[in-house]
């Protein structure tokens, strides 16, 4: 893709910007320096499903803290390196709901789940109504990049 872009007469220079693996970004969930994740090198991460159980300890807790305490309304505490859920020591947790990891349409410049975390299924309330913009990634602006026949069309019709 970079070589295609470099060939455009209007392009003077192309600089590939990818954050190195193993570099911690405090803006990226779980906002914990033990996880050397950034927007380009993220995970692995288990996306919770209703009824599924994960191991919970002081290392995995930053990944699921918000789900357990906020979305699933549990009292959560860590005392002497041990995790307590609703006053009982816990080494695992079973999710009550499904969750989603949302990715923006501009991966390199998008405030999405990498920054604010999982989205509970009951928070997903919207549905697409129309296609605002549609572009062909393999074409230039001069060779039909914008797919005019799709713009402002009903998103629910094939």
Secondary structure per residue as TSV (DSSP state, phi and psi in degrees):
chain	resnum	aa	ss	phi	psi
A	1	X	-	360.0	-41.6
A	2	X	H	-62.3	-38.9
A	3	X	H	-65.2	-35.5
A	4	X	H	-63.5	-44.8
A	5	X	H	-64.7	-41.3
A	6	X	H	-60.0	-26.2
A	7	X	T	-77.4	-16.9
A	8	X	S	-65.1	135.3
A	9	X	T	-63.6	-28.7
A	10	X	T	-81.1	-4.1
A	11	X	-	-99.2	121.9
A	12	X	-	-88.5	-40.0
A	13	X	-	-154.1	144.8
A	14	X	-	-123.1	125.6
A	15	X	-	-119.6	117.9
A	16	X	-	-78.9	124.6
A	17	X	-	-117.1	102.9
A	18	X	-	-129.5	127.8
A	19	X	-	-71.4	139.1
A	20	X	-	-65.1	148.6
A	21	X	T	-66.5	143.0
A	22	X	T	83.3	7.4
A	23	X	-	-101.4	122.2
A	24	X	-	-77.3	131.6
A	25	X	-	-117.4	113.5
A	26	X	T	-64.7	-14.0
A	27	X	T	-79.7	-17.0
A	28	X	S	-92.9	136.9
A	29	X	T	-62.1	146.1
A	30	X	T	-90.5	19.0
A	31	X	-	58.0	43.4
A	32	X	-	-138.3	123.5
A	33	X	T	-63.2	-13.1
A	34	X	T	-70.9	-19.1
A	35	X	S	-102.5	105.4
A	36	X	-	-83.5	63.1
A	37	X	-	-108.6	152.2
A	38	X	-	-146.2	-178.9
A	39	X	S	-65.6	-20.3
A	40	X	S	-99.9	-19.2
A	41	X	S	-133.1	94.3
A	42	X	-	-129.6	127.1
A	43	X	-	99.1	-172.7
A	44	X	-	-72.0	153.6
A	45	X	-	-145.9	126.6
A	46	X	-	-81.4	128.4
A	47	X	-	-93.4	115.9
A	48	X	-	-62.6	141.2
A	49	X	-	-123.5	146.9
A	50	X	T	-53.9	131.1
A	51	X	T	86.5	-10.8
A	52	X	-	-85.3	147.5
A	53	X	E	-116.3	137.8
A	54	X	E	-123.5	155.7
A	55	X	E	-71.0	135.4
A	56	X	-	-122.0	124.1
A	57	X	S	-149.6	-173.7
A	58	X	T	-67.0	-19.2
A	59	X	T	-82.3	-43.1
A	60	X	T	-84.2	-18.9
A	61	X	H	-56.5	-40.4
A	62	X	H	-57.4	-27.5
A	63	X	H	-70.4	-34.6
A	64	X	H	-121.5	5.1
A	65	X	H	-52.9	-51.5
A	66	X	H	-61.8	-40.5
A	67	X	I	-61.0	-51.9
A	68	X	I	-64.2	-47.0
A	69	X	I	-83.2	-42.6
A	70	X	I	-94.1	-58.6
A	71	X	I	-73.5	-32.2
A	72	X	S	-108.1	10.0
A	73	X	-	54.4	50.7
A	74	X	-	-110.4	152.1
A	75	X	-	-83.2	121.0
A	76	X	E	-123.0	133.5
A	77	X	E	-148.0	153.8
A	78	X	E	-122.0	122.9
A	79	X	E	-131.9	124.7
A	80	X	T	52.3	40.5
A	81	X	T	77.0	7.6
A	82	X	E	-114.3	145.1
A	83	X	E	-94.6	134.1
A	84	X	E	-123.1	128.8
A	85	X	E	-117.7	121.0
A	86	X	T	52.2	41.9
A	87	X	T	82.8	-5.2
A	88	X	E	-111.6	136.8
A	89	X	E	-60.9	135.9
A	90	X	-	-133.4	140.0
A	91	X	S	-119.9	2.8
A	92	X	E	-152.1	165.1
A	93	X	E	-145.4	136.5
A	94	X	E	-107.2	124.0
A	95	X	-	-73.9	143.0
A	96	X	S	-93.7	-15.8
A	97	X	S	-139.0	167.5
A	98	X	-	-85.9	150.0
A	99	X	E	-131.5	159.5
A	100	X	E	-129.9	151.1
A	101	X	-	-109.6	115.3
A	102	X	-	-95.9	133.8
A	103	X	-	-117.6	130.1
A	104	X	-	-69.5	165.7
A	105	X	S	-79.5	-8.1
A	106	X	S	-122.7	80.7
A	107	X	G	-49.4	-38.0
A	108	X	G	-78.3	-17.6
A	109	X	G	-140.8	57.2
A	110	X	-	-134.8	130.1
A	111	X	-	-86.0	100.1
A	112	X	S	-133.8	-160.9
A	113	X	H	-59.9	-21.1
A	114	X	H	-63.6	-24.7
A	115	X	H	-99.8	-39.4
A	116	X	H	-114.2	-0.1
A	117	X	-	94.6	-167.4
A	118	X	-	-68.5	151.8
A	119	X	E	-114.1	121.6
A	120	X	E	-66.1	146.5
A	121	X	G	-55.2	-37.0
A	122	X	G	-73.3	-4.8
A	123	X	G	-93.2	-10.5
A	124	X	-	-85.8	101.3
A	125	X	-	-117.6	-16.2
A	126	X	-	-86.6	163.2
A	127	X	-	-141.7	148.7
A	128	X	-	-66.8	139.9
A	129	X	-	-108.8	-48.0
A	130	X	B	-145.8	162.0
A	131	X	-	-89.2	115.7
A	132	X	-	-75.8	-46.6
A	133	X	-	-145.8	144.3
A	134	X	-	-140.2	122.6
A	135	X	B	-128.5	145.5
A	136	X	-	-91.6	115.6
A	137	X	T	-64.6	-19.5
A	138	X	T	-94.0	3.1
A	139	X	S	-121.9	159.7
A	140	X	-	-93.8	169.5
A	141	X	T	-60.1	-25.0
A	142	X	T	-91.9	-11.8
A	143	X	T	-117.9	25.9
A	144	X	T	99.7	25.8
A	145	X	-	-57.4	-45.7
A	146	X	B	-80.3	125.7
A	147	X	-	-93.5	83.9
A	148	X	T	-57.9	-31.3
A	149	X	T	-69.8	-10.4
A	150	X	T	-105.5	-20.0
A	151	X	T	-64.2	132.8
A	152	X	T	61.7	22.2
A	153	X	-	-88.6	158.4
A	154	X	B	-60.2	125.8
A	155	X	T	-76.9	-12.0
A	156	X	T	-101.4	12.0
A	157	X	-	-118.3	133.8
A	158	X	-	-90.2	360.0
